[in-house]
Every structure is written in structure tokens, then in C-alpha cells.
Amino acid sequence: MPIHIRFAAGDPLRCRFAVSPLWEVREAVRMLGRPLRPGRHLPWLRRMATAAAGLDLRALRLLMPGHGPAPAFLCPPPGGPFSVIDDELAQVRSTPPDRAYEDLARSLAATPGAADAALGRALLEDPGRTVRELADLLELAWRALVSPDWPWLRGLLEADIAFHSLHLADGGPERLVGELHPRLSWSRGTLTVRDEPEDRPGVEESRITGGEGLVLVPSIFVGPDGVRGFAPERAPGTTRPEAATVVYPARGTGGLWTEPGGGPPQALAALLGRGRATVLAALAEPATTTALAQRLGLAPSSVSAHLSTLRGAGLLTSYRFGHQVLYERTPLGIALAEAA
């Protein structure tokens, strides 16, 4: 269903990126609810089958309609560039019951029969209790599904933001959104989000922002074909100080769950040494020292030493993004790794 988000004057200048662990939890729950099929996340899905077995995720899945809004209080825009899960869950728990009821009713109405089902009626019966129970369930899902891999996932998300931030500064929103996903487009202050491949022709939705700008959130679990757009619907006479949010698939997830193979190419290892060659080969996408160490199963101190040597040889470059330092190959490093 296409969503057209019309921005107030100056809103495009308030465009920012953010990492949200809560969004990753939600998308991980959504992914686990789909039929198992081949794809880049299949190793993770198989690994999570046991971890998810003890979680009753039916309430969250009922509030994720295929065509329609999820409750807005369950997906608040990240408050800063590097949100932490405890702060995001505290924001969910602070939702007033009257607002929760409105969001729950709107979401359930998007799925025929959901509001009249036993679970739907229970969610609406006591919205204050529902907020608490859903927040507790999100916290359990975070611990079981996302937290164990979060250092590596966060590093990949921050690398994606660093990459796209340069393009935002260089070409503005119009150039940027076309690079984030083919189902995003920008024209004359309006962002169009076609959030599903099976868009229904003639059914469209429009939102007008209220000067709070746009938050762009990269996601591991939204999948390469998915993109989601959210803009708060403002009731007459009320305001919600929330920005429009677009969640898009992060770069570099193709080999995310692939176990390290038999090492780097033999010729590259002979030239650089096995450790440095392994690090160079793993940097198909920018990454931090911590993320590389976790993925490769090496000590952070060893990875740091290899990165310094490779950078000194002109094969890598580094730049700071927030509190992290990201490394990526130079053109020389790319040529060397790909030739090998």
C-alpha cells in the first residue's frame, strides 16, 4: 500500500539516521512468524527455533497486520542516533492507556475478525495491562532473539549509516532515498513508500508531518525486499511530537550468518599473512574492530593490530562515526582482495 508522507517546510533539513534495537526485535518477531524458506536469514532462523520455542508471540504477531498499521506506541521513533533497549522499552511502558487503546483498535481493525477474536478482545479490555504485557514480551524477545548477536549487528547498522550519511550530505534527500530502496521515492517534498511488493493498486494513504522531520532506521531483519514507512496520525486538536520514520534494509547482510569458511584465498594469505588476509577478506562492508572480532572468532587485540597494519599499507581507511571507528577497504584493498 503506497504511503505518501508530505513534509512541512524545513522538515527535509531535519532528516537523521538512528539505530534502534527495539525495531530489530519487532522485525525479528515478524520474520519468525513467516514460513521457513531459503534466504540469507535461514541460518539465524534455524538457530532461533529453540530460543523462540518458549515465547508466546501471538499478541505481537496479531498486531503486525499484513496491510495496515502496527500500534504506534510499539514502534516509537528512536530518540537519538544510538538508542538503547532499556530506554525504548521505558518509552513503550509510559504509553497512556487511552492512546494505547486507540492504537490497538486501529491495528486490530486492519485484520478482519482480529478485534472480535478472544485475543483481540483481551488486548482491548485493559489497555494499561496490555501495554505492560507487550513491553515485557518485547524485552523477553530482545534477550532471546537479538541481544546475543547485538554487538555485531549494531556494528553493521552503524556502518550502513556512515555510508549513507555521506550521500545525504552530498546530494540531499532526493538522491539518498533512491539509494536506500527502490520502493522509496522523493518528489517536491513528498516521500512515497511502497512498503510491500504486492501493492494494491488504487489504495493509497497520505500523511502530513508536523515539523518533526524524518528518521531513517536501517534494519537487519526487515529483509532485502522490505521497507516500512510510518507517520503519526494526528487527531484534530492534538499533537504528537513524533517524526515520520522509514525502516529500510541495511547493507552488507548477505553473508551475515555465514560461518567463516576455510580462510582467505591462499595467494592473499601468502602475500599478507593469514591473519591480515582474513581481516581484509572479511571487510566486504565497513565494520568495527569489535564486530570483526566477533564474526571471525578472533581476539579484538589481534584484529586491531591487523587493521592498523593494513591501514598503514594503504589497503584500508578508517573514519569515526559516533563512538565507533569503522574500517573499509581502499580501492587498492578492494583490487587486491578481489584479484585474490
N, C-alpha and C positions, 0 to 999 in steps of 0.2 A: 504494500500500500504506500504510494508516494506521500511523503510529508514535506510540505513547503514551510520553511521557517524564515519569516521575514524579520530582518533585523532593524532595530531603531538606529537613528543616526549615531555614528561613533561606535556602535557595537563591534564591527569588524576589527577595530583597533584594540578591543578587549579580548581578542582571541588568545587562548592559552592552552597548554598541554598539561595533563595530570596523569599520575599513576594511581590506580585505585584497587587495593586488594579486595574490597567488597564487590566491585564489578566482576573481578575474576571469579570470586566464589559463585556469584549468580550465574555466570556463563558456564562455569564448570558443572553446576547442578543441571542447567539446561542441557548440556551436552550428554550427561549421564542418562538423561531421560529419553534419548533418541535410540533407535535400533543400532546395534553394533554393526559397523561397516568398515571396510578398509579405508585408511586415511592416515594423515600424519599423526593424529592423536590416538591411534589404535593401541600402541604400547601403553600409553597412560591409562586408557580405558580398561585394559586388561588388568593393569596393576591396581586400579582403584576399585575393581569389582568387590574385593574383600573389604576394603575400607568403607565403602558405601553401604555394605550389606546391613550394618547396624543403624543406619539413618533412615528415618521415616520422612522422606522429602516430598510427600504427596501435596502438602499445603503449598509449598513453594512452587511446585510444578503447576498446580491449578491456577496460580497467579502469574503464569507466564503464557498468556494466550498466543496462539499462532498468528492471529491477526487482531491486534488491539493492544492497549496499554497495560504494562505492569503497574502495580501500585507505585505512585511517585515517591512515597516515603521509603520504599525499599531500595530505591536507586537514586539517592541524592547526588548532585554534582560534587565531585571531590573539592574539599575546602582549600587545598593547596596542591602544589606540584607533586608532593610526595606524601600522600595520606597514609596513615597507619590504621590498621583494622580496628583497634580499640576506639579510636575517635569516631570512625564511621559507624560502628555499632552503637556508640553512645548517641549519635545523631538519630539513628533509627529508633532507639528506645525513648527518645524525647518527643516523639510524634504525638500531638494531641489526639485523643480518641475521635473527636468529630472529624478531623481531617483524615484520619486513618479509615473511618467508615466510608467517607466519600471516595477515597482512592480504591478501597477494596470493592465497593459496589460497582465502580466504573470498570475495574478489571474483570470482575466476575461476569459482568454483562456482555463482555466480548466473546464468551464461550457459551453457546446455547445450553441451558439447563444447569450451569455451574452454580448460580445463586440459589437454586432450589434443591440442589443435592445436599446430603447431610453435612458434608464437609464445608460446603459453601455457607450453609446456614449457621454452622458453628463459628466460622470466621467472622460473620457479621453480627452475631448475637452479643458479643462483648469485645468491641474493638480494642479497648485498652489491654485486655488479656491477650488478644491476638497479636498486638504489637510486641509484647514481651515474649510470647512463644516463638514468633517468627525471628526475632532478634537472637534468641537463644539457639534456634535451629541454624541460623546463618553462622553463628560462632562455632557450633559443632562441625558444620560443613567446612568451615575455614581450617579448623585443626586437622580434619581427616583428609581433605582433598587438595588443599592448596599450600598450607603452611610448610609441609616438608620440602617442597621444591621452591619456596618463595625467593631465596637469595638468587638463584639462577634466573628465575622468571622475572624478577624485578630488574636485574641487570639487562636482560634482553629488552624489556619495556623502556628503560631509560635510554638505551642505545637507539631505539626507534625514535624517541622524542628528540634526541640530539640531532639525528639525521634530518627529521622533518622541520625542526626549528630553523635550521639554516635556510630551507626553502621558503618558509613563511617570511623570514626577514628579507629575503631576496625578491620574491615575486608576489607576496601578499596572499590573501585567502583564495583568490580565484585560481591561481596556479597550484596552491597547496592542495585544495580539496580534490582536484582531479588526479593527484598523485596518491592520495590516501586510499581511494577505492573507485572503481569505475561506476558505481551506482551513486556517487556523490557528484553534484554539480553546483556551480555558483554563478548567479547572473543577477546583476543590478541589485545587490543587497539581499538576495533571497538564496538560501541554501536548500536544495532539494535532495531528500534522502529517499532512495528506493530500497527499503530495508529487507526485501525478500526477492529472490529470483522469480517467483511466480506471482508477480504483481497483478492485481486485479484491475483491469482497465476501467476507467471511469470512476473509481473510488479513490478520492484524494482527501487529504486533511491539511489544513493550514493553521499555523500558529504565528503570532506576532510577539516578539520578545519585548521586554520592558526595560532595556538598557543595561542588562546584566552581562551581556557578552556571550561568548561561545567557549565551551570547554571541550577539548578533543582528547579522548581517552583511548590509548592503544590497548588491545586485549589479546591475550594468548588464546583463550578458549572461544572467542566469538567465531573463529573459523575463517578460512581464507575467502569464503564466498559470502560471509555475513557482514552486515553493517547495520547499526541501530541508531536512530535519531529520537531524541526526547526534548520536548519543550514544555515547560509547565503551563497548564491551562489555568488562566486566571479568571476566577469568578468575578462578576460585577461587584465593584466596591471593595475588592480585596486585592492585596498584592502578595506575591511570594517572591522574596529576594533570591531567586534561583536563576542560574544561567541555562541556556539551551545546551544540551550535551549530545555529542556524537561519539559513539563507540565504534572503532574500526579495527580490523585485524592487523596486528603488529608484524613487522618484517622479521625474517630470519627464523621462522618457526618450522621450516621444512625438516630439519634434522634434529629438532629439539629433544625428542625422546629416544633418539637412536644412541645405542651404547657405542662408546669408542671402539673402532674396529681394530684391525691389525697394525695400527700405527700409520705414520706418514709414508708417502712414497719413498722407496728405497734410495732413489737418486737424491731426493731432497734431504733425507736423513744423513747420507754420506757427505753432503756438502755442508750442512749446518750443525749436525749432531742431532740425535733422535729427539731430545727434549725440545730444543728450539724449533725443529721441524714440526713436531707435534703441535706446538702452540701456533705456529704460523698457519698450518693447515686448518686449524680449528677456527681461525678468525675469518670465516666467510662473511660474518656480520660483526660489527663492532661489539666489544664486550669488555667487562671489567676484569680485574685480576681475580676477584672472588668468584665471579661467575665461571671463568675459565677453569679455575682450580676445582670447583665442584663438578663441572661437566667432565673434566679429564681425569678426575681422581688423583690429582697431584697436590702437593703441599703448596699453599699460597706463596711461601717464600721462594720456592723453586720457579713457579710461574712468573713471579715478579722479576726474578733475575733473568729469565729467558726474554721477557718483554723488554727489559732495559737493553739487553744486548741487541735484539732485533731492531729496536728503535734507533740505537746508536749506529747500526749498519744501514739505516735508511730504508728498512723494509716495513716499518710501522710508523704511524704517527699517533699522538695522543692528544686529548683535549678534555677539559673538565666540564662536567655537567652536574650542577648541584654539588653534592658532596662526593660524587663519584668521578673517577678518571677512567675514560673509555679509550680503548686501543683499536685501531683499524689499520688495515694494510695500505701502504702507499702504492702508487702504480707499479713501482719496481717490485714490491712484495706480492702484488697480485700476479704480475707476469711470472715471477719465479714459482709461486705456488701452483699456478695453473699449468705452466710448462712441465713441472714435475709430475 
